[in-house]
Amino acid sequence: MATEIILPKLGQTMESAAIVRWLVAEGDRVEKGQPILEIETDKAVLEVESLAQGTLLKIIAQAGETHEVLDVLGYIGEPGEAVPEAPPKKKKAPKPETKPAKPAPTTAPQARPAPVVAREAPAEAVPVVRVSPRAKKLAAEWLLDPARLVGSGPQGRVVERDVQAYLDERKLGPSAIAPAARELARKNGLGLDELLRLAHGEAITVEVVERALRTRPEPLSPMRRVIAERMSQSARTIPHFYVTMSVDMEPVTRYREAHPAPDGAKISYNDFVVAACAAALREMPVVNARCVGDNAVQMNEEINVGVAVSVEEGLVVPVIREADTRSLEKIAAESKRLVERARSKALRPDEMAGGTFTITNMGMLGVEQFAAIIHPDQGAILAVGAVEAVPVAHDGKVSVRRRMRMTLSCDHRIIDGAVAAEFLGLVKKRLETFTA
């Protein structure tokens, strides 16, 4: 009997995922534990491994589709084994029956009807479903949805003259759409009004259709939707304030040049910042806390530092757990491992869970200073800028030294300005007098 490939629940908050691509094709042999497809959750792009050995007999879930946890995505078995034509349907709660409203009585048609004026149905109206065959054919020819019109036929039926009136009002003649443009638009599901807005009163050409395709709205990916929801929630509900300090990074620069990582590479500036923040959080646990509702503060026992990593699909934040107990070298090694897994789309949900404080660094992009939005489940986030050589006054002389700006975004419900300044001062002191 063929084995179902189901969408696994890869995290406590995971309810659905989008199919990114299959890594094997129908007819391919797969081994147990072999990655067979990629899915995109609200956190990352992840690989799904086969739970059975055999041949991929049938793919049901296609790339681009979104499915719920435990949905059947395909079947694995032995060649020739029968598989269902469609996956088993989930049972849904029955919906209460509603009787369709009776149509309003219509008056007898006049011998000589008044001129038809095309009207669009109100946005809140139920789309018209009664359309005459001739109206449907003319509307399809003009890439027009007839359900948007108010019909003048019996019982509100959209008839051919309604579609023609709509076209006449817009002065659309036979040459208004080039045949090649019409075919390209129909193939890609573009509507007449969308094309008219881009044509600016001129004929609709292939170039107009191509511009419409380039600029048409695209749905957000699951990851971008979650980023939008959480950042909007944070900006609305958390009273942010920001504190910035400049740090002399000469001591760190000298240290990283003299003490490379075990693999010979230089330890990144961000690793030093993680180590300095972890030590400061141990001394000031309130910055490691989070606000629960409006009347409670939850203190976190562990110091788990999230490190924001930019990936093609958006942003992921793998977590260095118990960072205050790790040496600089171990922080560097763990950070490198997590960043590599993030960029190869191999992060597990547990590697992104449990963060109590986040560091986001855009210094490698040349950004001097910026302010970040706090994660909804945390009380602060540190934004780190570039390390730059600048002229500064040092020991009574002007000299060129490497400086870095860092901005702490704080939840004002639990962190006050003096506390934020003290915390940044601890991080600054640790970096400016760095010892492993």
Secondary structure, DSSP 8 states (H G I E B T S, - for coil): --EEEE----STT--EEEEEEESS-TT-EE-TT-EEEEEE-SS-EEEEE-SS-EEEEEE-S-TT-EEETT-EEEEEE-TT----SS------------------------SS-------B--TTS-----B-HHHHHHHHHTT--GGGB---SGGG-B-HHHHHHHHHHTT--TTSB-HHHHHHHHHTT--HHHHHHHHTTS-B-HHHHHHHHHHS-----HHHHHHHHHHHHHHHHS-EEEEEEEEE-HHHHHHHHHS--TTS----HHHHHHHHHHHHHHH-GGGG-EEETTTEEE--SS--EEE-EEETTEEE--EETTGGGS-HHHHHHHHHHHHHHHHTT---GGGSS--SEEEEE-GGGT---------TT-SEEEEEEEEEEEEEEETTEEEEEEEEEEEEEEETTT--HHHHHHHHHHHHHHHHT---
